[in-house]
Amino acid sequence: MDSSYDVIVVGAGPAGLAAAKSAVDHGAKVLVIEDHAAIGTPVQCGESLALSSIEELGLKPDPSFVANDDVRIIRMYSPNKKKIELIMPEGQKTPGVILERKMFEKLLAVKIANSGAHIYTKTPAIGVLKDNGFVTGIKLKHIDEIREVKSRVVIAADGPSSNVAKWAGMEIYSDIKKFASCAQFQMANVNIDPKISEIYLGKVAPGGGFWILPKQKGFANVGLGIAGNDPKTALAYLREFVEKDERLRNGSIIEFNVGPVPVGGVVKKMVDNGIMVVGDAARQVNPATGGGMKFGIRAGIIAGEVAASAAKNGDCSAKFLKAYEKQWNKEFARRFKAFEIFKELIEEMPDEKLDKLCEQIGTREVPGDIDSQTDLGSMGLRMIWPVLRNYPKIVLKLGKFLPSLR
Ligand SMILES: Cc1cc2nc3c(=O)[nH]c(=O)nc-3n(C[C@H](O)[C@H](O)[C@H](O)COP(=O)(O)OP(=O)(O)OC[C@H]3O[C@@H](n4cnc5c(N)ncnc54)[C@H](O)[C@@H]3O)c2cc1C
């Protein structure tokens, strides 16, 4: 490890790795530090990702890191089990995949290291260096050794429990009410159709949703997110569901994980002098679906480029770095607002009304013309819009945001 870099990325999750790749590709000298002993583990994720994000990272989806690229049906159940199905016709490319995230991140890290970035695991940031109102580096612990490493720009990609931006004096919320609490079993020997992703709403996962995401035949991520202030644990809900479902009851649990997801909206300020915040650390998670990888990866790609350019120009002020925040907001702010409103409208809807809405939506075929930038949440919302249009309150609050859903 050298004593100074153009860019130090803290956290080697999808957002941090995307930032590192982009900064290296734009000519910066980059250090990535990761707290865990291995990149990609533990996986705290349902592993569902838009294909476009993989392509944006310069990777071609292949079986070494894609577990399932043939989910044809997204099946959603209302509180009283009314069913919606969004069907992808055979022969049409699916817009999303279920990853083998451990391999995805490891392969990406190797690619980035081969491009010249320095990557160190078992190396947590333990503080930021500051000088004259600028973040100027990171204090870190490399296995058993404490070091101070200088940088022009720090990119905080340290996930939902982020500290780096807070150490720098930035406002990053940690209020439990703004987080979903998640638990997940990775289950083998379950009787699950590998072509169908399932989502359940209602009391099985209050304030969130329950998912079954198939990785292969008989192998699936089974989990849920609930409101962060629910007095019952996410694990308790997970156990209840699994025990009641005869397809899952006798399955084996290959992995278990729990984790928070920030669903309370994106932070207002993503940059300050010498520092940028990306991914879950910046709360860039779809507030309705809890999906964050696509938005964190895009944030990383934009931030890495801006950071490299800032280092090259010798201007790492908040004013210069703000180009990242502006671009991210341009691409996603209105979309996130739409999902925030959609979530509120659904949450305030009585169960019977939600059942009726789901009945009206029924089964729909995914149009053939979805472009490669489409995310699954936006695709779903656009597809059910013809039905939502019959609800005046929804039209009034959500209608103007529809064009931003891609
Ligand atoms: C159960 C569950 C299911 C989910 N399912 C999906 C899904 O299907 N699809 C989807 O898109 N999203 C999903 N999400 C959300 C998704 O996992 C996150 O949005 C995504 O991982 C965010 O990426 P990130 O790089 O910002 O943060 P992370 O992936 O959390 O990575 C942050 C990294 O920073 C490291 N770190 C933290 N502190 C330090 C430090 N001080 N020094 C050095 N390193 C540090 C951490 O060890 C970690 O590796 C799910 C989340 C959960 C909990």
The ligand as an SDF file (V2000), in Angstrom:
LIG
                    3D

 53 58  0  0  0  0  0  0  0  0999 V2000
  -31.6380   -9.2000    2.7790 C   0  0  0  0  0  0  0  0  0  0  0  0
  -31.3930   -8.1680    1.7110 C   0  0  0  0  0  0  0  0  0  0  0  0
  -31.8300   -8.4300    0.4140 C   0  0  0  0  0  0  0  0  0  0  0  0
  -31.5600   -7.4920   -0.6150 C   0  0  0  0  0  0  0  0  0  0  0  0
  -31.9260   -7.8220   -1.8870 N   0  0  0  0  0  0  0  0  0  0  0  0
  -31.5870   -6.9830   -2.9100 C   0  0  0  0  0  0  0  0  0  0  0  0
  -31.8290   -7.3570   -4.2530 C   0  0  0  0  0  0  0  0  0  0  0  0
  -32.3180   -8.4570   -4.5560 O   0  0  0  0  0  0  0  0  0  0  0  0
  -31.4650   -6.4880   -5.2340 N   0  0  0  0  0  0  0  0  0  0  0  0
  -30.8840   -5.2720   -4.9560 C   0  0  0  0  0  0  0  0  0  0  0  0
  -30.5760   -4.5120   -5.8860 O   0  0  0  0  0  0  0  0  0  0  0  0
  -30.6540   -4.9140   -3.6880 N   0  0  0  0  0  0  0  0  0  0  0  0
  -30.9580   -5.7280   -2.6490 C   0  0  0  0  0  0  0  0  0  0  0  0
  -30.6510   -5.3870   -1.3660 N   0  0  0  0  0  0  0  0  0  0  0  0
  -29.9450   -4.1260   -1.1360 C   0  0  0  0  0  0  0  0  0  0  0  0
  -28.4940   -4.2820   -1.6000 C   0  0  0  0  0  0  0  0  0  0  0  0
  -27.9080   -5.3680   -0.9410 O   0  0  0  0  0  0  0  0  0  0  0  0
  -27.7180   -2.9850   -1.3200 C   0  0  0  0  0  0  0  0  0  0  0  0
  -28.4370   -1.9020   -1.8640 O   0  0  0  0  0  0  0  0  0  0  0  0
  -26.3190   -3.0410   -1.9220 C   0  0  0  0  0  0  0  0  0  0  0  0
  -25.5600   -4.0770   -1.3960 O   0  0  0  0  0  0  0  0  0  0  0  0
  -25.6160   -1.6990   -1.6600 C   0  0  0  0  0  0  0  0  0  0  0  0
  -24.3100   -1.7490   -2.1340 O   0  0  0  0  0  0  0  0  0  0  0  0
  -23.1720   -0.8660   -1.4550 P   0  0  0  0  0  0  0  0  0  0  0  0
  -21.9390   -1.1690   -2.2010 O   0  0  0  0  0  0  0  0  0  0  0  0
  -23.6490    0.5240   -1.3190 O   0  0  0  0  0  0  0  0  0  0  0  0
  -23.0910   -1.4070    0.0440 O   0  0  0  0  0  0  0  0  0  0  0  0
  -22.6960   -2.8440    0.5860 P   0  0  0  0  0  0  0  0  0  0  0  0
  -23.0190   -3.8950   -0.3850 O   0  0  0  0  0  0  0  0  0  0  0  0
  -23.3000   -2.9220    1.9550 O   0  0  0  0  0  0  0  0  0  0  0  0
  -21.1190   -2.7700    0.7100 O   0  0  0  0  0  0  0  0  0  0  0  0
  -20.5080   -1.9580    1.6500 C   0  0  0  0  0  0  0  0  0  0  0  0
  -19.1500   -2.5500    1.9640 C   0  0  0  0  0  0  0  0  0  0  0  0
  -18.4370   -1.6360    2.8010 O   0  0  0  0  0  0  0  0  0  0  0  0
  -17.7230   -2.3780    3.7750 C   0  0  0  0  0  0  0  0  0  0  0  0
  -17.4430   -1.4960    4.9110 N   0  0  0  0  0  0  0  0  0  0  0  0
  -18.3080   -1.0130    5.8310 C   0  0  0  0  0  0  0  0  0  0  0  0
  -17.6550   -0.2220    6.7030 N   0  0  0  0  0  0  0  0  0  0  0  0
  -16.3480   -0.2050    6.3250 C   0  0  0  0  0  0  0  0  0  0  0  0
  -15.1850    0.4350    6.8220 C   0  0  0  0  0  0  0  0  0  0  0  0
  -15.2340    1.2160    7.9050 N   0  0  0  0  0  0  0  0  0  0  0  0
  -14.0270    0.2260    6.1960 N   0  0  0  0  0  0  0  0  0  0  0  0
  -13.9320   -0.5740    5.0910 C   0  0  0  0  0  0  0  0  0  0  0  0
  -15.0240   -1.2060    4.5850 N   0  0  0  0  0  0  0  0  0  0  0  0
  -16.2080   -1.0170    5.1890 C   0  0  0  0  0  0  0  0  0  0  0  0
  -18.6670   -3.5200    4.1030 C   0  0  0  0  0  0  0  0  0  0  0  0
  -17.9540   -4.5940    4.6850 O   0  0  0  0  0  0  0  0  0  0  0  0
  -19.2430   -3.8610    2.7310 C   0  0  0  0  0  0  0  0  0  0  0  0
  -18.4900   -4.8290    2.0610 O   0  0  0  0  0  0  0  0  0  0  0  0
  -30.9060   -6.2780   -0.3200 C   0  0  0  0  0  0  0  0  0  0  0  0
  -30.4830   -6.0250    0.9890 C   0  0  0  0  0  0  0  0  0  0  0  0
  -30.7120   -6.9520    1.9840 C   0  0  0  0  0  0  0  0  0  0  0  0
  -30.2210   -6.6690    3.3860 C   0  0  0  0  0  0  0  0  0  0  0  0
  1  2  1  0
  2  3  1  0
  2 52  2  0
  3  4  2  0
  4  5  1  0
  4 50  1  0
  5  6  2  0
  6  7  1  0
  6 13  1  0
  7  8  2  0
  7  9  1  0
  9 10  1  0
 10 11  2  0
 10 12  1  0
 12 13  2  0
 13 14  1  0
 14 15  1  0
 14 50  1  0
 15 16  1  0
 16 17  1  0
 16 18  1  0
 18 19  1  0
 18 20  1  0
 20 21  1  0
 20 22  1  0
 22 23  1  0
 23 24  1  0
 24 25  2  0
 24 26  1  0
 24 27  1  0
 27 28  1  0
 28 29  2  0
 28 30  1  0
 28 31  1  0
 31 32  1  0
 32 33  1  0
 33 34  1  0
 33 48  1  0
 34 35  1  0
 35 36  1  0
 35 46  1  0
 36 37  1  0
 36 45  1  0
 37 38  2  0
 38 39  1  0
 39 40  1  0
 39 45  2  0
 40 41  1  0
 40 42  2  0
 42 43  1  0
 43 44  2  0
 44 45  1  0
 46 47  1  0
 46 48  1  0
 48 49  1  0
 50 51  2  0
 51 52  1  0
 52 53  1  0
M  END
$$$$
